[in-house]
Amino acid sequence: MQEPNKEKIIKLFHEKKFFLLDGDGTLYLWNNVFSSSYNFLNKLKTLNKNSIILSNNDSESKDKRIKFLDGIFKIKLKKDQLLLPNDLVESFLIKKGIKRFDGVISNDFLRELLSKGFIFDKENPEIVIVGFDVNLTYQKIKRNINHINNGKKFILTHTDPLCPYKGGKEIPDAGLIINLIIQAVKREPDFTFGKPFKSTIEYIIKNYKVRRKDMLIIGDRINTDIRMANENKIDSIWITNSQNKEIRSKYNPTATVDSLNSLYDYIKFIV
């Protein structure tokens, strides 16, 4: 007899058509791919399942990240198979007709915005963008706090305080950077992107032409991946990666598995 959790996972893989896969911590950790990721992604392809890698990491340009993922997965990814806060921010700026920006963002993300026709304006931006700035300087923070205090709107790429890193460590992310800025300007961002916010799912529904009931979210973070699933009425699988399965949270996955390798073992014989 199969264990109940395995039966539930196999049922989900039969029913669902569109898979939202967390990147950092689920398929790879910083620059190191998990050994089962290649087999898992290939299995989705064999089953004719559509999938995207959904990451909150905006420290690099999308082109650079795609090139990296192609290298580690040995699979040619299409551009629309990776969704970053970069995409959501760019879509927002276009929709609002905003061209001039300043921000606390990485050099890579800044160059990407310039390549899309946006204008870097340190003197009089229309908006301030705050993100996962791996090129952070005191002058940059000071300048952008002044912009906000002078009435400029500001947006946040995502709220993760820490990003998974090599050797099981974590490094400061956008959520910590924004806390510093909020303390200085005494107000919250005008808009926030990324997981777990509903605007991310709404973007996917619109741009990928997919229904909520056909989606399955797979990730390792209760407060981003599983929260987003719960708040959007989407089924989910939590990959615990040795985290405490009894962790107290108001967000509950549809099914739980201890690793991506175990998940692959559950589904590898599905036809």
Residue pairs with C-beta under 8 A, 6 or more apart in sequence:
2 10
5 255
5 256
5 257
6 266
8 254
8 255
9 237
9 255
9 257
9 263
9 266
9 267
10 266
10 267
10 270
12 216
12 235
12 237
12 254
12 255
13 47
13 49
13 216
13 267
13 270
14 270
16 49
16 214
16 215
16 216
16 235
17 49
17 50
17 210
17 214
18 49
18 50
18 51
18 52
18 208
18 210
18 214
18 215
18 216
19 44
19 49
19 50
19 51
19 52
19 215
19 216
19 218
20 51
20 52
20 54
20 204
20 215
20 216
20 217
20 218
20 219
20 234
21 27
21 51
21 52
21 53
21 54
21 218
21 219
22 53
22 54
22 55
22 195
22 217
22 218
22 219
22 220
22 221
22 224
22 225
23 53
23 54
23 55
23 57
23 82
24 30
24 55
24 56
24 57
24 163
24 164
25 164
25 219
25 220
25 221
25 241
26 34
26 218
26 219
26 220
26 225
26 239
26 260
27 33
27 34
27 37
27 40
27 41
27 53
27 73
27 260
28 34
28 37
28 69
28 72
29 164
29 165
29 166
30 164
30 165
30 166
31 68
31 72
31 166
32 72
32 166
33 72
33 73
34 260
34 261
35 261
36 259
36 260
36 261
36 263
36 264
37 72
37 73
37 260
38 73
38 74
38 75
39 264
39 268
40 260
40 263
40 264
40 267
41 51
41 73
41 75
42 75
43 264
43 267
43 268
43 270
44 51
45 75
47 270
50 208
50 210
51 81
52 80
52 81
52 82
52 83
52 204
52 208
53 69
53 77
53 81
53 82
53 83
54 83
54 195
54 200
54 217
55 65
55 82
55 83
55 84
56 84
56 85
56 132
56 157
56 158
56 160
56 173
56 174
56 194
56 195
56 224
57 65
57 84
57 132
57 163
58 84
58 85
58 86
58 89
58 105
58 106
58 109
58 131
58 132
58 157
58 158
58 174
58 194
59 106
59 108
59 109
59 131
59 132
59 133
59 134
59 163
60 68
60 106
60 108
60 109
61 86
61 108
61 109
61 111
61 112
62 79
62 82
62 84
62 86
62 87
62 112
63 112
64 108
65 82
65 84
66 77
66 79
66 82
69 77
69 82
70 76
70 77
80 207
80 208
83 200
83 203
83 204
85 131
85 157
85 158
85 193
85 194
86 109
86 112
86 157
87 203
88 157
88 193
88 194
88 199
88 200
88 203
89 129
89 131
89 155
89 157
89 193
90 113
90 116
90 118
91 203
92 155
92 191
92 193
93 99
93 101
93 118
93 127
98 118
98 126
98 127
99 117
99 118
99 119
99 126
100 118
100 119
100 120
100 121
100 124
100 125
100 126
100 127
101 113
101 118
101 119
101 120
101 121
101 125
101 126
101 127
101 128
101 129
102 120
102 121
102 122
102 125
102 128
102 129
102 143
102 144
102 147
103 110
103 125
103 128
103 129
103 130
103 131
103 144
104 128
104 129
104 130
104 131
104 133
104 136
104 140
104 141
104 144
104 177
104 181
105 129
105 130
105 131
105 132
105 133
105 157
106 131
106 132
106 133
106 134
106 135
107 135
109 131
110 120
113 120
114 120
122 143
125 147
125 152
126 152
126 153
127 152
127 153
127 154
127 155
128 144
128 147
128 148
128 152
128 153
128 154
128 155
129 154
129 155
129 157
130 144
130 154
130 155
130 156
130 157
130 174
130 177
130 178
130 181
130 189
131 156
131 157
131 158
131 174
131 177
132 157
132 158
132 160
132 163
132 173
132 174
132 177
133 140
133 174
133 177
136 177
141 177
141 180
141 181
144 154
144 181
145 181
145 184
145 185
147 154
148 154
148 181
148 185
148 187
149 184
149 185
153 190
154 181
154 185
154 189
154 190
155 189
155 190
155 191
155 192
155 193
156 174
156 178
156 189
156 191
156 192
156 193
157 174
157 193
157 194
158 173
158 174
158 175
158 192
158 193
158 194
158 195
159 174
159 175
159 178
159 192
159 194
160 173
160 174
160 175
160 194
160 224
161 172
161 173
161 175
161 176
161 179
162 170
162 171
162 172
162 173
162 175
162 176
163 170
163 171
163 172
163 173
164 170
165 171
178 189
182 188
182 189
191 199
193 199
193 200
194 200
195 221
195 224
195 225
195 227
195 228
196 223
196 224
196 225
196 227
196 228
196 231
197 228
198 231
198 232
200 228
201 212
201 228
201 232
201 234
204 210
204 215
205 211
205 212
212 232
212 233
212 234
215 234
215 235
216 234
216 235
216 236
216 237
217 225
217 226
217 228
217 229
217 234
217 235
217 236
217 237
218 225
218 236
218 237
218 239
218 263
219 225
219 226
219 236
219 237
219 238
219 239
220 238
220 239
220 240
220 241
220 243
222 238
222 247
222 249
222 251
222 253
223 249
223 251
225 236
225 238
226 236
226 238
226 249
226 251
226 252
226 253
227 251
228 234
229 235
229 236
229 251
229 253
229 254
230 236
230 251
230 252
235 254
236 253
236 254
236 255
237 253
237 254
237 255
237 256
237 257
237 263
238 253
238 255
238 256
238 257
239 257
239 258
239 259
239 260
239 263
240 256
240 257
240 258
240 259
241 258
241 259
242 258
242 259
245 256
245 258
257 263
257 266
